[in-house]
Amino acid sequence: MCKKGGETGLIELQNVSFAYEDGGRQALKNVSLKINKGEFLAIVGHNGSGKSTLAKQLNALLLPSEGCVLVDGMDTKEDRYTFAIRQKVGMVFQNPDNQLVTTIVEEDVAFGPENIGVPTLELRKRVDASLAAVGMSEYAHAAPNMLSGGQKQRVAIAGMLAMEPEVLVLDEATAMLDPQGRKEIIDVVTRLHEQKNITVVMITQYMEEAIGADRVAVMSGGELILEGAPKEVFAQDELLHRHRLDVPTMQQLANRLNRAGAGLPRNILSVEEMAQAICLSLSKN
């Protein structure tokens, strides 16, 4: 039974467990998590940790075997809310080719809102604004199959933005991209979060992608084992290693330098922080 009211997040998972029917594999085990309006949450974990199964719970693509999920107070198990939930929570998946359905970019972006009856003038505004938001306006009349992987994923994100969701869920949306493509998508998503206050839930196995999040949740074996600010989570490097997870590259470097006596802070996550820490260390010597 869902507990409604009180200090609830925009999305709330309450003691959620989920088992797939093919052999009954339990992919989620008693997971409780709140996602607040306007925050950037990164959910990290190794393959098979349950993070993608959790993502699909957020807009009723999968329903809990036990427990419940509330989206703005709506229980995902109640059929009467499914359409409203999916309008509120948009998803972008790993392979953009599975989300591109037409032969012209702007028509692809228009596909979703057109099918829910958005009027023509409003539709035009949404398509133009969404393409501009992801930096793809100049490709409006291009064929999606001629785009790079990163460009296709930006079109897929634009298609979700045109639906005007409150929450954007990226389910390993960078997994099939090269490093430059991954950076493009993270830059786009970060800008959308900062400028439009869109709530972002990013599912990833790349620790660097979680550095800029407001909060990081760590999944392992279907359980939520850790959550907190990036610096708090990645400071738990021994715990993360036990669950087959690494820490961001700059923290790995700081750890190695500290073993050699460098005396750097433990919670260095970015190149900029590393440069500042090394300069400060050198100025003391």
C-alpha positions as CSV (number, residue, x, y, z in Angstrom):
1,M,0.0,0.0,0.0
2,C,1.5,3.3,-1.0
3,K,2.0,5.9,1.7
4,K,0.9,9.3,0.2
5,G,1.4,12.7,1.7
6,G,4.1,14.2,3.9
7,E,7.6,15.1,2.5
8,T,7.4,13.1,-0.7
9,G,9.6,13.7,-3.8
10,L,8.4,14.2,-7.3
11,I,9.0,10.5,-7.8
12,E,9.1,8.1,-4.8
13,L,10.0,4.4,-4.8
14,Q,8.7,2.7,-1.6
15,N,10.2,-0.7,-0.8
16,V,10.2,-1.7,-4.4
17,S,11.1,-5.3,-5.4
18,F,10.8,-6.6,-9.0
19,A,11.3,-10.1,-10.4
20,Y,11.3,-11.0,-14.1
21,E,9.0,-13.7,-15.1
22,D,11.7,-15.7,-17.0
23,G,12.9,-17.8,-14.1
24,G,11.9,-15.3,-11.4
25,R,15.2,-13.4,-11.3
26,Q,14.9,-10.7,-8.7
27,A,16.3,-7.5,-10.3
28,L,15.3,-5.1,-7.5
29,K,15.2,-5.9,-3.8
30,N,13.4,-3.5,-1.4
31,V,14.5,-0.3,-3.0
32,S,13.4,3.0,-1.5
33,L,14.4,6.2,-3.2
34,K,13.1,9.8,-3.5
35,I,13.7,11.9,-6.6
36,N,13.1,15.6,-6.0
37,K,11.8,18.2,-8.4
38,G,14.6,19.9,-10.3
39,E,17.5,17.7,-9.1
40,F,20.0,15.9,-11.2
41,L,20.3,12.3,-9.9
42,A,22.9,9.8,-11.3
43,I,22.2,6.1,-10.7
44,V,25.4,4.1,-11.2
45,G,26.1,0.4,-11.1
46,H,27.8,-2.5,-13.0
47,N,25.9,-4.5,-15.6
48,G,23.2,-6.5,-13.9
49,S,23.0,-4.3,-10.9
50,G,19.3,-3.4,-11.4
51,K,19.8,0.2,-12.4
52,S,18.0,-0.1,-15.8
53,T,15.2,-2.1,-14.3
54,L,14.8,0.8,-11.7
55,A,14.7,3.3,-14.6
56,K,11.8,1.5,-16.2
57,Q,9.9,1.7,-13.0
58,L,9.9,5.5,-13.1
59,N,7.3,5.8,-16.0
60,A,5.4,2.5,-15.6
61,L,7.3,0.6,-18.3
62,L,7.7,-2.0,-15.5
63,L,5.6,-2.3,-12.4
64,P,6.8,-3.4,-9.0
65,S,6.3,-7.0,-7.9
66,E,6.2,-5.6,-4.4
67,G,6.1,-2.1,-3.0
68,C,5.0,0.9,-5.1
69,V,6.2,3.8,-7.2
70,L,4.5,7.3,-6.9
71,V,5.0,9.8,-9.7
72,D,3.7,13.2,-8.5
73,G,1.4,11.3,-6.2
74,M,0.2,8.9,-8.9
75,D,0.6,5.1,-8.3
76,T,2.2,3.5,-11.4
77,K,0.1,0.3,-10.7
78,E,-3.1,2.2,-11.4
79,D,-3.9,2.0,-15.1
80,R,-5.8,5.3,-15.0
81,Y,-2.6,7.2,-14.4
82,T,-0.3,5.5,-17.0
83,F,-0.8,8.1,-19.8
84,A,-0.3,11.0,-17.4
85,I,2.8,9.4,-15.9
86,R,4.4,8.8,-19.3
87,Q,3.7,12.4,-20.2
88,K,5.4,13.6,-17.0
89,V,8.4,11.2,-17.3
90,G,10.2,10.9,-20.6
91,M,12.8,8.3,-21.3
92,V,15.8,8.1,-23.7
93,F,17.3,4.7,-24.2
94,Q,20.7,3.3,-25.0
95,N,20.2,2.8,-28.8
96,P,18.8,6.0,-30.5
97,D,17.9,4.0,-33.6
98,N,15.1,2.3,-31.6
99,Q,13.5,5.8,-31.0
100,L,13.8,7.4,-34.4
101,V,10.8,6.5,-36.5
102,T,10.7,8.9,-39.5
103,T,13.0,9.9,-42.3
104,I,13.4,13.6,-41.5
105,V,14.7,14.9,-38.2
106,E,12.0,17.5,-37.5
107,E,9.3,15.1,-38.3
108,D,10.8,12.7,-35.8
109,V,10.8,15.3,-33.1
110,A,7.2,16.2,-33.9
111,F,6.0,12.5,-33.8
112,G,5.2,12.2,-30.1
113,P,3.4,15.5,-29.5
114,E,1.6,15.2,-32.8
115,N,0.2,11.9,-31.7
116,I,-1.2,13.3,-28.5
117,G,-3.0,16.1,-30.4
118,V,-0.8,19.1,-29.9
119,P,-2.1,21.9,-32.3
120,T,0.0,22.7,-35.4
121,L,1.2,26.2,-34.2
122,E,2.2,24.9,-30.8
123,L,3.8,21.8,-32.4
124,R,6.0,24.0,-34.6
125,K,7.1,26.0,-31.6
126,R,7.9,22.8,-29.6
127,V,9.9,21.3,-32.5
128,D,12.0,24.4,-33.1
129,A,12.6,25.0,-29.4
130,S,13.6,21.3,-28.7
131,L,16.0,21.2,-31.6
132,A,17.6,24.5,-30.5
133,A,17.9,23.2,-27.0
134,V,20.0,20.2,-28.1
135,G,22.0,22.2,-30.7
136,M,20.4,20.4,-33.7
137,S,18.5,23.2,-35.5
138,E,20.7,23.1,-38.6
139,Y,19.8,19.4,-39.0
140,A,16.0,19.8,-39.0
141,H,15.6,18.6,-42.6
142,A,18.4,16.0,-42.4
143,A,17.8,12.2,-42.6
144,P,18.4,10.7,-39.1
145,N,20.2,7.7,-40.6
146,M,22.9,10.1,-41.9
147,L,23.7,11.5,-38.4
148,S,26.4,10.4,-36.0
149,G,25.5,8.4,-32.9
150,G,25.8,11.4,-30.7
151,Q,23.6,13.5,-33.1
152,K,21.0,10.7,-33.2
153,Q,20.9,10.7,-29.4
154,R,20.5,14.4,-29.3
155,V,17.5,14.1,-31.7
156,A,16.0,11.4,-29.4
157,I,16.4,13.8,-26.5
158,A,14.7,16.6,-28.6
159,G,11.8,14.2,-29.3
160,M,11.4,13.8,-25.5
161,L,11.7,17.5,-24.8
162,A,8.9,18.2,-27.4
163,M,6.6,16.2,-25.2
164,E,7.4,18.7,-22.4
165,P,8.1,16.2,-19.6
166,E,9.0,17.3,-16.1
167,V,11.5,14.5,-15.8
168,L,14.0,13.2,-18.3
169,V,15.3,9.7,-17.7
170,L,18.4,8.6,-19.6
171,D,18.8,4.9,-19.5
172,E,22.5,4.4,-20.4
173,A,21.9,6.9,-23.2
174,T,25.7,7.3,-23.8
175,A,26.7,3.6,-23.7
176,M,26.9,3.2,-27.5
177,L,28.8,6.4,-28.1
178,D,32.5,7.3,-28.3
179,P,34.0,9.6,-25.7
180,Q,33.3,12.7,-27.7
181,G,29.7,11.6,-28.3
182,R,29.3,10.9,-24.6
183,K,30.6,14.4,-23.7
184,E,28.2,16.0,-26.1
185,I,25.2,14.3,-24.5
186,I,26.3,15.1,-21.0
187,D,26.9,18.7,-21.9
188,V,23.4,18.9,-23.5
189,V,21.7,17.3,-20.5
190,T,23.6,19.4,-18.0
191,R,22.6,22.6,-19.8
192,L,18.9,21.5,-19.9
193,H,19.0,20.8,-16.2
194,E,20.6,24.2,-15.4
195,Q,18.6,26.4,-17.8
196,K,15.2,24.7,-17.9
197,N,15.2,23.2,-14.4
198,I,14.3,19.8,-15.8
199,T,14.6,17.0,-13.4
200,V,17.2,14.5,-14.7
201,V,17.7,10.9,-13.8
202,M,20.8,9.5,-15.5
203,I,21.5,5.8,-15.5
204,T,25.2,5.1,-16.2
205,Q,28.1,2.9,-15.6
206,Y,30.6,5.7,-16.4
207,M,31.6,7.2,-13.1
208,E,32.8,10.5,-14.7
209,E,29.3,11.1,-15.9
210,A,28.1,11.2,-12.4
211,I,30.5,13.9,-11.2
212,G,28.2,16.8,-12.1
213,A,25.1,15.3,-10.6
214,D,23.5,16.8,-7.4
215,R,23.2,13.3,-6.0
216,V,24.5,9.8,-6.8
217,A,22.7,6.5,-6.0
218,V,24.7,3.3,-6.2
219,M,23.0,0.0,-7.2
220,S,24.5,-3.5,-6.7
221,G,22.8,-6.8,-6.9
222,G,19.4,-5.2,-7.2
223,E,19.9,-3.2,-4.0
224,L,20.5,0.5,-3.3
225,I,23.7,0.4,-1.3
226,L,24.7,4.0,-1.1
227,E,23.5,7.5,-2.0
228,G,24.7,11.0,-1.4
229,A,26.5,13.9,-3.0
230,P,29.2,12.8,-5.5
231,K,32.1,13.7,-3.2
232,E,30.5,11.7,-0.4
233,V,29.8,8.7,-2.5
234,F,33.1,8.5,-4.3
235,A,35.0,8.9,-1.0
236,Q,33.7,5.4,-0.3
237,D,36.2,3.9,-2.7
238,E,36.7,0.6,-0.8
239,L,33.0,-0.1,-0.6
240,L,32.6,0.7,-4.3
241,H,35.5,-1.6,-5.2
242,R,33.9,-4.4,-3.2
243,H,30.9,-4.0,-5.5
244,R,33.0,-4.1,-8.7
245,L,32.8,-0.3,-9.2
246,D,35.6,2.2,-9.7
247,V,35.9,5.8,-8.8
248,P,36.4,8.7,-11.2
249,T,39.8,8.9,-13.0
250,M,41.0,12.0,-11.1
251,Q,40.3,10.3,-7.8
252,Q,42.2,7.2,-8.9
253,L,45.1,9.5,-9.8
254,A,44.9,11.3,-6.5
255,N,44.9,8.0,-4.6
256,R,48.1,6.9,-6.5
257,L,49.8,10.2,-5.9
258,N,48.9,10.1,-2.2
259,R,50.4,6.6,-1.9
260,A,53.6,8.2,-3.1
261,G,53.3,10.9,-0.4
262,A,51.7,13.8,-2.4
263,G,49.3,14.7,0.4
264,L,46.4,15.7,-1.9
265,P,42.8,15.8,-0.8
266,R,40.9,12.5,-1.1
267,N,37.8,13.9,-2.8
268,I,39.2,15.2,-6.1
269,L,36.8,14.4,-9.0
270,S,37.6,16.7,-11.9
271,V,40.6,17.8,-13.9
272,E,40.2,21.4,-12.6
273,E,40.2,20.2,-9.0
274,M,43.3,18.2,-9.6
275,A,45.1,21.1,-11.2
276,Q,44.2,23.4,-8.2
277,A,45.3,20.7,-5.7
278,I,48.7,20.1,-7.3
279,C,49.3,23.9,-7.6
280,L,48.5,24.3,-4.0
281,S,50.7,21.4,-3.0
282,L,53.6,22.8,-5.0
283,S,53.2,26.2,-3.5
284,K,53.7,24.8,0.0
285,N,56.9,23.1,-0.9
